């Protein structure tokens, strides 16, 4: 068979029973809690660093 040919004999019939299919639990890996960190750098210094990083990206 050439590229792109379709042969029905190569296809398998797939039937699914809704009872056999497991549902995906989107909340399986939810995490509840708090996160905190301490830094010696001031907010003004962090904002300045962010501005420098954005300027570097704009130059590229």
Residue frames relative to the residue before (quaternion, step in Angstrom):
aa qw qx qy qz dx dy dz
X 1.0000 0.0000 0.0000 0.0000 0.00 0.00 0.00
X 0.4193 -0.7126 0.5083 0.2410 3.54 -1.02 0.77
X 0.7049 -0.4351 0.3447 0.4415 3.48 -1.33 0.09
X 0.8174 0.2465 -0.1908 0.4845 3.55 -0.91 0.90
X 0.4743 0.6673 -0.4548 0.3505 3.58 1.23 0.04
X 0.2199 -0.7678 0.5910 0.1134 3.53 -1.15 0.60
X 0.0093 -0.7868 0.6164 -0.0305 3.54 -0.76 1.06
X 0.4023 -0.7473 0.4764 0.2298 3.55 -0.49 1.19
X 0.6078 0.5749 -0.3674 0.4064 3.60 1.07 -0.58
X 0.6441 0.5191 -0.3226 0.4600 3.60 1.19 -0.44
X 0.6215 0.5496 -0.3358 0.4460 3.55 1.23 -0.34
X 0.2498 -0.7523 0.5900 0.1532 3.55 -0.99 0.84
X 0.4354 -0.6775 0.5234 0.2784 3.52 -1.00 0.81
X 0.0857 -0.8017 0.5913 0.0188 3.54 -0.74 1.04
X 0.0058 -0.7777 0.6279 -0.0287 3.50 -0.63 1.16
X 0.1201 -0.7844 0.6049 0.0666 3.53 -0.99 0.80
X 0.2662 -0.7241 0.6176 0.1533 3.46 -1.09 0.82
X 0.5031 -0.6849 0.4333 0.3001 3.59 -0.68 1.04
X 0.6296 0.5428 -0.3396 0.4400 3.58 1.11 -0.55
X 0.6767 0.4996 -0.2869 0.4585 3.61 1.16 -0.57
X 0.6342 0.5415 -0.3248 0.4462 3.59 1.22 -0.38
X 0.3083 -0.7463 0.5606 0.1833 3.56 -0.86 1.02
X 0.4377 -0.6897 0.5149 0.2599 3.56 -0.98 0.85
X 0.4335 -0.6663 0.5406 0.2755 3.53 -1.18 0.58
X 0.2544 -0.7593 0.5827 0.1388 3.55 -0.84 1.01
X 0.2462 -0.8120 0.5141 0.1254 3.59 -0.21 1.25
X 0.6874 0.4609 -0.2790 0.4870 3.58 1.23 -0.30
X 0.3340 0.7858 -0.4694 0.2249 3.57 1.29 0.16
X 0.8013 0.2681 -0.1247 0.5202 3.59 0.97 -0.82
X 0.2911 0.7507 -0.5357 0.2545 3.58 1.12 0.56
X 0.1223 -0.7796 0.6106 0.0658 3.53 -1.05 0.75
X 0.1325 -0.7804 0.6089 0.0516 3.53 -0.92 0.93
X 0.4304 0.6801 -0.5050 0.3118 3.54 -0.75 0.99
X 0.4956 -0.6381 0.5023 0.3080 3.49 -1.29 -0.32
X 0.1481 -0.7532 0.6325 0.1032 3.50 -1.25 0.50
X 0.0727 0.7880 -0.6094 0.0484 3.54 -0.97 0.78
X 0.0419 -0.7774 0.6264 0.0394 3.53 -1.25 0.41
X 0.2871 -0.7345 0.5889 0.1771 3.50 -1.25 0.48
X 0.0147 -0.7954 0.6055 -0.0234 3.54 -1.03 0.81
X 0.4088 -0.7039 0.5289 0.2403 3.54 -1.13 0.71
X 0.5817 0.5862 -0.3635 0.4311 3.58 1.31 -0.16
X 0.4241 -0.7105 0.5012 0.2532 3.58 -0.94 0.89
X 0.6617 -0.5022 0.3827 0.4044 3.53 -1.28 0.37
X 0.6369 0.5343 -0.3300 0.4473 3.60 0.97 -0.81
X 0.6563 0.5028 -0.3141 0.4667 3.58 0.98 -0.81
X 0.6462 0.5159 -0.3184 0.4636 3.59 1.00 -0.78
X 0.6433 0.5073 -0.3177 0.4774 3.59 0.99 -0.83
X 0.6336 0.5276 -0.3223 0.4651 3.59 1.02 -0.77
X 0.6535 0.5020 -0.3095 0.4745 3.58 0.97 -0.84
X 0.6299 0.5287 -0.3288 0.4644 3.58 1.00 -0.78
X 0.6426 0.5197 -0.3179 0.4646 3.58 0.97 -0.85
X 0.6448 0.5152 -0.3185 0.4663 3.58 0.99 -0.82
X 0.6523 0.5110 -0.3147 0.4630 3.58 0.97 -0.84
X 0.6531 0.5031 -0.3156 0.4699 3.59 0.98 -0.80
X 0.6314 0.5259 -0.3280 0.4659 3.58 1.03 -0.78
X 0.6429 0.5210 -0.3207 0.4609 3.59 0.98 -0.80
X 0.6547 0.5029 -0.3104 0.4714 3.60 1.01 -0.80
X 0.6478 0.5228 -0.3205 0.4520 3.59 1.02 -0.75
X 0.6451 0.5371 -0.3156 0.4425 3.58 1.11 -0.68
X 0.6611 0.5369 -0.3069 0.4248 3.60 1.10 -0.59
